[in-house]
Amino acid sequence: MNLARALVLGFCLASLAACASPPYAAKGVDRATAMADYQDCYSKGCLAHFTPELKASINKTARACMKERGYQETCSFPWW
């Protein structure tokens, strides 16, 4: 039982650590700039999603925007 608890705790801590940084990275770009770009792209995705004619996926729009800016995904969750 202790091993199972340790594994669950380790998984939870790893998940929290992954959420602490922006999910995109580019060479020569600091963390603050990457986070600002991600927030900008996510905001654009939200606008596209709530535009009645478009109904675009927020995450797909944000991914496309970040890719246009030269970023690569650093972590990818299959359910995202």
LODRENFI-793561 format. One record per residue: residue number from 1; residue in one letter; chain; x negated, y negated, z of N, C-alpha, C in turn. Coordinates in steps of 0.05 Angstrom, whole numbers, padded with zeros to 5 digits, m for minus. Each point is the difference from the previous one (the first is absolute). Layout:
BEGIN
SITE     i   aa   ch      n_x      n_y      n_z     ca_x     ca_y     ca_z      c_x      c_y      c_z
SITE   NUM    A    A        X        Y        Z        X        Y        Z        X        Y        Z
...
//
This chain:
BEGIN
SITE     i   aa   ch      n_x      n_y      n_z     ca_x     ca_y     ca_z      c_x      c_y      c_z
SITE     1    M    A   m00016    00024    00000    00016   m00024    00000   m00017   m00025    00000
SITE     2    N    A   m00023    00001    00014   m00017   m00024    00001   m00012   m00006   m00028
SITE     3    L    A   m00007    00021   m00015   m00010   m00004   m00027    00020   m00014   m00018
SITE     4    A    A    00025    00009    00002    00021   m00012   m00016    00004   m00030    00007
SITE     5    R    A   m00001   m00006    00026    00003   m00028    00008   m00024   m00017   m00010
SITE     6    A    A   m00024    00012    00001   m00024   m00014   m00009    00002   m00006   m00030
SITE     7    L    A    00010    00020   m00015    00003   m00004   m00029    00021   m00021   m00007
SITE     8    V    A    00022    00000    00014    00021   m00020   m00004   m00011   m00028    00007
SITE     9    L    A   m00014   m00002    00022   m00011   m00025    00009   m00021   m00010   m00021
SITE    10    G    A   m00017    00018   m00010   m00019   m00007   m00020    00013   m00010   m00026
SITE    11    F    A    00021    00013   m00008    00015   m00008   m00024    00012   m00028    00004
SITE    12    C    A    00012   m00004    00023    00012   m00026    00006   m00020   m00023    00000
SITE    13    L    A   m00023    00005    00012   m00021   m00020    00001   m00011   m00006   m00028
SITE    14    A    A   m00004    00021   m00016   m00010   m00004   m00027    00021   m00016   m00017
SITE    15    S    A    00025    00006    00004    00021   m00015   m00015    00000   m00029    00008
SITE    16    L    A   m00003   m00006    00026    00000   m00027    00009   m00025   m00015   m00011
SITE    17    A    A   m00023    00014    00000   m00024   m00013   m00011    00003   m00006   m00029
SITE    18    A    A    00014    00017   m00015    00004   m00005   m00029    00018   m00024   m00004
SITE    19    C    A    00018   m00005    00018    00019   m00022   m00003   m00013   m00027    00008
SITE    20    A    A   m00024    00000    00012   m00012   m00024    00010   m00014   m00016   m00022
SITE    21    S    A   m00005    00013   m00023   m00014   m00014   m00021    00017    00000   m00025
SITE    22    P    A   m00005   m00020   m00018    00015   m00001   m00025   m00004    00026   m00016
SITE    23    P    A    00021    00009   m00014   m00003    00026   m00015   m00015   m00003   m00027
SITE    24    Y    A   m00012   m00023   m00004   m00015   m00004   m00025   m00027   m00012    00006
SITE    25    A    A   m00020    00005   m00018   m00027   m00010    00004   m00011   m00007   m00028
SITE    26    A    A   m00019   m00019    00000   m00014   m00007   m00024   m00028   m00008    00009
SITE    27    K    A   m00020    00005   m00018   m00027   m00007    00007   m00003   m00030    00003
SITE    28    G    A   m00014   m00008    00021   m00005   m00028    00005    00023   m00016    00011
SITE    29    V    A    00021    00013    00008    00024   m00014    00011    00002    00007    00030
SITE    30    D    A    00001   m00021    00016    00002    00005    00029    00028    00008    00008
SITE    31    R    A    00003    00010    00024    00026    00011    00009    00022   m00021    00001
SITE    32    A    A   m00007   m00025    00008    00021   m00021    00002    00011   m00007   m00028
SITE    33    T    A   m00018   m00001   m00020    00009   m00006   m00027    00017    00022   m00011
SITE    34    A    A   m00009    00025    00005    00016    00023   m00010    00027    00000    00013
SITE    35    M    A    00002   m00006    00025    00026    00000    00014    00018   m00023   m00011
SITE    36    A    A   m00012   m00023   m00005    00015   m00022   m00011    00011    00007   m00028
SITE    37    D    A   m00017    00012   m00017    00008    00008   m00026    00022    00021    00001
SITE    38    Y    A   m00002    00019    00019    00020    00021    00003    00027   m00012    00009
SITE    39    Q    A   m00001   m00019    00018    00025   m00013    00009    00013   m00015   m00022
SITE    40    D    A   m00017   m00013   m00017    00011   m00015   m00023    00013    00019   m00020
SITE    41    C    A   m00014    00022   m00006    00011    00020   m00019    00025    00013    00011
SITE    42    Y    A    00000    00006    00026    00024    00012    00013    00024   m00019   m00001
SITE    43    S    A   m00006   m00026    00004    00022   m00020   m00002    00011   m00001   m00028
SITE    44    K    A   m00017    00001   m00020    00009    00000   m00028    00017    00025   m00005
SITE    45    G    A   m00009    00023    00011    00016    00024   m00002    00028   m00002    00012
SITE    46    C    A    00001   m00013    00023    00026   m00005    00013    00018   m00017   m00017
SITE    47    L    A   m00011   m00021   m00012    00016   m00017   m00017    00010    00015   m00024
SITE    48    A    A   m00017    00017   m00012    00009    00016   m00024    00021    00020    00008
SITE    49    H    A   m00002    00011    00024    00019    00020    00009    00028   m00012    00005
SITE    50    F    A    00000   m00024    00011    00026   m00012    00006    00011   m00017   m00022
SITE    51    T    A   m00013    00000   m00024    00011   m00013   m00023    00019    00020   m00013
SITE    52    P    A    00026   m00007   m00003    00020    00019   m00009   m00007    00014   m00026
SITE    53    E    A   m00011   m00015   m00019   m00006    00012   m00027   m00023    00020    00001
SITE    54    L    A   m00019   m00004    00018   m00024    00016    00000    00002    00026    00018
SITE    55    K    A    00008   m00004    00025    00001    00022    00019   m00025    00017    00000
SITE    56    A    A   m00023   m00013   m00002   m00026    00014    00000   m00007    00011    00027
SITE    57    S    A   m00016    00021    00001   m00009    00011    00025   m00021   m00020    00012
SITE    58    I    A    00003   m00006    00025   m00019   m00018    00013   m00028    00011    00000
SITE    59    N    A   m00004    00025    00007   m00027    00011    00001   m00012    00003   m00028
SITE    60    K    A    00015    00007   m00020   m00010    00002   m00027   m00009   m00027   m00011
SITE    61    T    A    00016   m00021    00006   m00007   m00027   m00009   m00025   m00010    00015
SITE    62    A    A   m00001    00006    00026   m00024   m00009    00015   m00025    00015   m00009
SITE    63    R    A    00002    00026   m00006   m00023    00015   m00011   m00009   m00011   m00026
SITE    64    A    A    00018   m00006   m00018   m00007   m00011   m00026   m00014   m00027    00003
SITE    65    C    A    00011   m00017    00018   m00012   m00026    00005   m00028    00002    00011
SITE    66    M    A   m00004    00018    00019   m00027    00004    00011   m00020    00011   m00020
SITE    67    K    A    00010    00018   m00017   m00017    00011   m00021   m00008   m00021   m00020
SITE    68    E    A    00018   m00019   m00006   m00007   m00022   m00018   m00021   m00018    00012
SITE    69    R    A   m00001   m00002    00026   m00020   m00016    00014   m00026    00015    00004
SITE    70    G    A   m00002    00024   m00009   m00025    00015    00002   m00004    00017    00025
SITE    71    Y    A    00022    00005    00014   m00002    00017    00024    00006    00029   m00006
SITE    72    Q    A   m00011    00018    00017    00006    00028   m00002    00012    00009    00026
SITE    73    E    A    00018    00019   m00001    00012    00010    00025   m00020    00015    00017
SITE    74    T    A    00000   m00005    00026   m00019    00013    00018    00013    00024    00013
SITE    75    C    A    00026    00000    00004    00014    00023    00011    00027    00002   m00013
SITE    76    S    A    00008    00024   m00005    00025    00004   m00014    00016    00021    00015
SITE    77    F    A    00024   m00006    00007    00018    00019    00013    00020    00010   m00020
SITE    78    P    A    00004    00026   m00003    00018    00010   m00020    00029   m00009    00003
SITE    79    W    A    00009   m00006    00024    00027   m00008    00005    00004   m00030   m00004
SITE    80    W    A   m00021   m00016   m00006    00001   m00029   m00003    00011   m00007   m00027
//
